[in-house]
Amino acid sequence: MKRSETRPHFVLCINDGGYIDDLQVGKVYQVLPDESAARSSYLRIIDETGEDYLYPATYFVPIEIPEEAAQVLVRASE
């Protein structure tokens, strides 16, 4: 099943890669669409600084969350 482009995409951090101020293991992060980054096995993540940066996709695992929860997470990050 293909993910809707309008629905937010979230991942769970499983490795902070030494970026201890920017990523928290066990935390859910929103992924922003970035086809170029994805082709290089990177994800554009809104991190702890509130900004979006590229991180290796291996630092995360994709998760599915209910639409209502996704809306709450998006609002909380604004």
N, C-alpha and C positions, 0 to 999 in steps of 0.2 A: 504494500500500500504506500503510495507516494504522499509525503508530508505536504500539507497545504503551505504555500508560500506566505500566507498572511498569518498563520499560526506561529507563535514564538517557539523557538527550539531551545531546549535546555539540556545541560550536561552536568554530571557529577564529577567533581575534581577528585582524582585518585593519586595525584602526584603533584607537588608544588614546584618541582624542578629547581628548588633553591630560591624561588621567588616568594619568600615567606611573608613579605609585606603586601604582595599583590594577589596571591592565591591562598585559599584555605582548603586543605584536604577534607573531604566530606561535605563540602558546601556545593549547592546548586548554583550554576551560572547560566546566564542567557548567552546564546550564540547569535551573532549578527551574520546575515548572509554575506559571503565573500567567496565567490567561485574560484578566484585566482589563488587564494590562500588554501582552499580545500584541495586544489590540484597538487599543492605542495605538502599536503598532510598537516596543515595548520588550521586552527579555528580562531575566528575573531571573537574574543570574549570580553564582556564588560566585567572588569576585575574589581578588586577592593578599592582601587583609586577612583572608581566611577567612570573611568575612561575605557575605551576599547583598544585592545592590543592583540597581537597574534601570539598564540602559544601552540606548541606541538599537540596534535590531536591525541597522542598517546597519554597525555596528562589527564584525559577525561574519558568518561563512558556516557553514551547517550542515554537519556531517560525519557519516559513518557509520563506526563502528568495530566490530570484532568484540566479541562479548559478553564474552569473557575479558578483553580490554583495558579495556572499560567497567567491569568489576568492580574491576580494579586501580586505575583512576583514582578511582573512588568511595571505595575504602578509603584511598587516599593523601590524599584531601581531608578525611577525618574527623579 
